[in-house]
Every structure is written in structure tokens, then in C-alpha cells.
């Protein structure tokens, strides 16, 4: 199954007619993850035809409103849709107090458990893992505590070579699982059939890194080295670098430098200041350093990897 990133929102603090604050829907390893949840996220999820019931894990970078103000409404909608399964929320320390205060004051009932995973480490840590995907934090340098997130597929199972397998009646369907895991097969006479004869190489595992909001920081380069797809904020052009530093943001040129130094496959820039009407200026600046840079498009689904 291929991995896809759907951009739900990509502009900075103020929503516009054509764009919403930061939110992304990631499909990887047959899992669905929501990354950030700015105002209007659930409307964008509807437009993207994403199934709410498949969202079991939400990752919030920081507690500025344009990255989390959509959460209370989304959680309330989950209840109205009859959700019963637990919802896991990963985010900075304080996210539980923020949400539970809103639910208490508004007397919002749920009917399902919200499991909070509050983050406060200044170093990268693994915060999620199942049999197909693992997620790490990427500590960022913003005005308040902030993390990006690295999503990595685990190595996939090998593909069965049925043309070869059919030559050996001793190999039964119940043996296929072990073959996919790379194990050899021993015939009754003791002869060992090497796995590479019975299977072919697995599909390539993919990776995605989300980095918003942050000042330029080369400390993240080892963490995101070689990822297939990088989303990195680029709030300003480089002629406003002083403002970027002051407000805790990055320029398009700096985002491109990070992508080049980290040897990423593809860069998407976002979180643009509303002062810019023509967004093509961001790719114009970034492509001078990293040619494989692209603008986000609302509701566009981007395949990760080849």
C-alpha cells in the first residue's frame, strides 16, 4: 500500500478564502495520522473525503492557535458520529489542561477515551510504534515549546515468488508468513531452500518529516537525513530574515538549505505570511538552492516515495 500526504491547510495564523491554517492527513503503513489541527480542519477532512473513524492518533506541534484550535470541534464531532474507540493525542505539556478545560466549561460529553501523551523533552524521542510505523519527535526552535515529527515505515515483508514456490509441494500456505519474513524453508530431506530463491525484495519503506514552526536550525539535519518527503515552514522570504528570526520562523532560502544538507527527496514549503499574494516567489527563492521544491495545494494528496 502506498503512502500519501494530504495537505488540509498550509498558511500561517489567519485563514483565507482559499487556504486554512496548518493541518495534514498522513496515510502510511495502512494507518491514518492527523498532523496539527488548525481552525477548520474537520471541514477540510470532509472535503478530502477522509474517514474520521480511521484517525486514532493526532500529533500537535505546539499550542499556538493556528496549529490546534480545530481540536475541540473535531473531538466534539467524533462524539456526535458515535465514536467509541480511544483517541490518542500527542502534543506539548499543557494540551490536556487546555482541552479538558474547554470540555468542562462547555459541558462537552464524549463517550470515548482521550489518551494524552504530553511531551516536554528537548531531545528527539520515539513516541509511537506499531508493527508498521514508528514516529519520532523533531525538537524545533520556535517561540514556545515545539516539535516536528518524523514518520518512518518499518521494513516491509518480502514478496512471494510463486513460480518457484509452486515447484515444492511441501511448501503450504501456512508457511508463507515465515517466507515473507525472510526465513529459509527446510524440506523433509533436510535440504534448505534459501529465502532469496522463494521470495523477491520487499517494496521500499518510506519516510516523511514535518517541521513547522521553527527558526533555521541545522540540529534537525541528522534526524531527517534522507527522508523521502520534507515539509518545512517558510513563513518569509530571505530579505525578511531578521523578522523570521524574531518571530521564530524560517525563510524559503533557509528551508531549501535544510533540504539540501539533509539529502531529502522532495521539499514542500508552507506556513506563508499573509503579506505575500503570489506564492510562487517562495519556490523561486528555494529552487535556487534545492530545485525539487514545491508549493502545497489545498486537498492535494502527495505520494511519498516512488
C-alpha positions in Angstrom: 0.0 0.0 0.0 1.4 3.4 -1.0 1.8 6.3 1.4 0.1 9.6 0.8 0.2 13.1 2.4 -2.9 15.2 2.0 -2.4 18.9 2.7 -5.5 20.2 4.5 -4.2 23.7 5.4 -0.8 25.4 4.9 -1.0 29.1 5.6 0.0 30.9 8.8 -2.1 32.4 11.5 -5.0 33.9 9.6 -7.3 31.7 7.4 -8.1 33.0 3.9 -10.8 32.2 1.4 -8.5 29.7 -0.4 -6.4 28.3 2.5 -6.6 27.2 6.1 -4.1 27.1 8.9 -1.8 24.1 9.3 -3.2 20.6 9.2 -2.2 17.4 7.3 -3.6 13.9 6.9 -1.0 11.2 6.5 -1.7 7.7 5.3 1.3 5.4 5.9 1.5 1.7 6.6 -2.3 1.3 6.4 -2.5 3.8 9.2 -4.1 7.3 9.2 -2.5 10.2 11.2 -3.6 13.8 11.7 -0.7 16.3 12.0 -1.7 19.6 13.6 -5.3 20.7 13.6 -5.8 24.4 12.9 -9.2 26.1 12.6 -11.4 24.5 10.0 -9.6 21.2 9.9 -12.7 19.0 10.1 -14.2 20.8 7.2 -11.1 20.1 5.2 -11.2 16.5 6.2 -14.7 16.3 4.9 -13.6 17.8 1.6 -10.8 15.4 1.4 -13.3 12.5 2.0 -11.1 11.3 4.8 -12.9 8.8 7.2 -12.9 10.3 10.7 -13.1 6.8 12.2 -9.7 6.0 10.9 -8.0 8.8 12.8 -6.8 7.3 16.0 -3.6 9.3 16.5 -3.2 13.1 16.4 0.1 14.9 16.6 0.2 18.6 17.6 3.4 20.5 17.1 2.8 23.3 19.5 0.0 25.2 21.3 -0.3 28.3 19.0 -3.9 28.6 17.8 -3.3 28.1 14.1 -2.0 24.6 14.9 -4.5 23.4 17.5 -7.7 25.5 17.6 -9.5 22.9 15.4 -9.1 20.2 18.0 -12.1 20.8 20.3 -14.5 20.9 17.5 -13.1 17.8 15.9 -13.3 15.9 19.1 -16.9 17.0 19.7 -17.7 15.8 16.1 -16.2 12.4 16.9 -18.7 12.0 19.7 -21.6 13.0 17.5 -20.5 10.5 14.9 -20.7 7.7 17.6 -17.0 7.2 18.2 -16.2 4.6 20.9 -12.5 3.8 20.2 -9.8 5.7 22.2 -8.2 8.7 20.6 -4.5 9.3 21.2 -3.3 12.9 21.2 0.5 13.7 21.2 1.5 17.3 22.0 3.2 19.7 24.3 2.6 19.6 28.1 -0.5 21.6 28.7 -2.6 20.2 25.9 -4.6 18.1 28.3 -5.4 21.0 30.5 -6.3 23.2 27.5 -8.7 20.7 26.0 -10.2 19.4 29.3 -10.9 22.9 30.4 -12.8 23.6 27.2 -14.8 20.3 27.6 -15.6 21.1 31.2 -16.8 24.7 30.6 -18.8 23.7 27.6 -20.1 20.5 29.2 -19.0 18.5 26.2 -19.6 14.8 26.7 -17.5 12.3 24.9 -18.3 8.6 25.2 -14.7 7.6 24.3 -11.4 7.9 26.0 -8.9 10.6 25.0 -5.4 9.4 25.8 -2.9 12.3 26.2 0.8 11.9 25.5 2.3 15.1 26.8 5.7 16.0 25.5 8.4 18.1 27.2 11.7 16.5 26.2 14.2 18.8 24.4 15.7 15.8 22.6 14.3 13.6 19.9 12.4 10.6 21.2 10.3 7.7 19.8 6.7 8.4 20.8 4.7 5.9 18.7 5.4 2.5 17.3 3.3 -0.4 15.9 4.2 -3.3 13.6 4.4 -1.0 10.6 5.2 2.6 11.5 7.3 4.5 14.1 7.2 8.2 14.9 9.9 10.4 16.4 9.8 13.9 17.7 12.0 16.6 16.0 12.7 19.3 18.5 12.3 22.7 16.9 13.3 26.3 17.7 10.2 28.3 18.0 9.0 31.0 20.4 7.3 28.3 22.6 8.0 24.6 23.0 7.5 22.9 19.6 8.2 19.6 17.9 8.2 18.4 14.4 7.5 14.8 13.7 9.3 12.1 11.7 7.2 9.2 10.4 9.1 6.1 9.2 7.7 2.9 7.8 9.3 -0.3 9.2 10.9 -2.7 6.7 8.2 -4.4 4.7 7.6 -8.1 4.1 9.3 -9.8 1.2 7.2 -10.7 -1.9 6.5 -14.4 -2.6 8.0 -15.8 -5.8 5.1 -18.1 -6.6 6.7 -19.5 -9.7 9.5 -21.0 -7.5 7.3 -21.9 -4.6 5.0 -23.9 -6.8 7.9 -26.3 -7.6 7.9 -27.5 -4.0 4.6 -29.2 -2.9 5.9 -29.3 0.7 5.5 -25.5 1.0 2.0 -24.9 2.2 0.0 -21.7 2.6 0.7 -21.6 6.3 4.4 -21.3 5.5 4.0 -18.1 3.5 4.2 -15.8 6.5 7.7 -17.1 7.5 8.9 -16.7 3.9 7.7 -13.1 3.8 9.7 -12.5 7.0 12.8 -13.7 5.2 13.2 -17.2 6.7 14.5 -20.2 4.7 12.5 -23.3 4.2 13.7 -26.8 5.1 12.5 -29.7 3.1 11.7 -33.1 4.7 15.0 -34.5 3.4 16.9 -31.7 5.2 17.7 -29.6 2.1 17.5 -25.9 2.8 15.8 -23.7 0.3 17.3 -20.2 0.6 14.7 -17.5 1.1 16.1 -15.4 -1.8 15.0 -18.2 -4.2 11.5 -18.3 -2.9 10.9 -14.5 -2.5 11.9 -11.2 -4.0 12.9 -8.0 -2.3 10.3 -6.0 -0.5 8.9 -2.7 -1.6 11.0 0.3 -0.3 9.9 1.7 3.1 9.2 5.5 3.0 9.7 8.3 5.5 8.1 11.8 6.0 9.3 14.7 8.2 7.0 17.6 9.3 8.8 20.7 10.5 6.7 23.7 11.5 7.2 26.2 13.2 10.9 26.9 13.7 13.8 29.2 13.2 16.6 27.9 11.0 18.3 25.0 12.8 20.9 22.6 11.4 20.4 20.5 14.5 17.5 18.7 12.8 19.5 17.6 9.8 20.7 14.3 11.3 17.2 13.4 12.3 15.7 14.0 8.9 18.6 12.8 6.8 17.5 11.1 3.6 13.7 11.3 4.2 11.6 10.9 1.0 9.5 14.0 1.7 10.1 17.0 3.9 7.5 19.7 4.8 9.3 22.7 6.2 7.8 26.0 7.1 8.9 29.1 5.1 7.0 32.0 6.5 9.1 34.7 4.9 11.4 35.3 2.0 15.1 35.8 2.9 15.0 39.6 2.7 13.0 39.4 5.9 15.3 37.1 7.7 15.5 39.4 10.7 11.8 39.2 11.1 11.9 35.4 10.7 14.4 35.1 13.5 12.5 37.5 15.7 9.2 35.7 15.3 10.7 32.2 15.4 10.3 31.3 11.7 12.3 30.3 8.7 12.8 31.8 5.2 12.3 29.9 2.0 16.0 30.0 1.3 16.8 28.5 4.7 14.2 25.7 4.3 15.9 24.8 1.0 19.3 24.8 2.7 18.0 22.3 5.3 16.6 20.1 2.5 19.8 20.1 0.6 22.0 19.4 3.6 19.7 16.6 4.7 19.6 15.0 1.3 15.8 14.8 1.3 14.0 13.5 -1.8 11.4 16.3 -2.1 10.7 19.6 -0.2 7.3 21.2 0.3 7.3 24.7 1.8 4.4 26.2 3.7 3.1 28.4 6.6 3.3 31.5 4.5 2.8 35.0 5.8 -0.3 36.7 4.5 1.8 39.6 3.3 2.5 37.5 0.1 -0.1 37.4 -2.6 1.9 35.4 -5.2 3.2 32.3 -3.5 5.4 31.4 -6.5 8.1 33.7 -5.0 8.7 31.1 -2.4 9.6 28.3 -4.9 11.6 30.9 -6.9 13.8 31.5 -3.9 14.0 28.0 -2.7 14.7 26.3 -6.0 18.0 28.3 -6.4 19.3 26.1 -3.6 17.1 23.0 -3.8 15.4 22.5 -7.2 13.0 19.8 -6.1 10.9 22.3 -4.0 7.1 22.6 -4.4 4.2 24.7 -3.1 1.4 22.9 -1.2 -2.0 22.8 -2.7 -5.1 22.5 -0.5 -6.5 19.0 -0.5 -3.7 17.7 -2.8 -2.6 14.2 -2.0 1.1 13.7 -2.5 2.5 10.2 -2.9 5.5 9.7 -0.7 8.5 7.9 -2.3 8.5 6.4 -5.8 
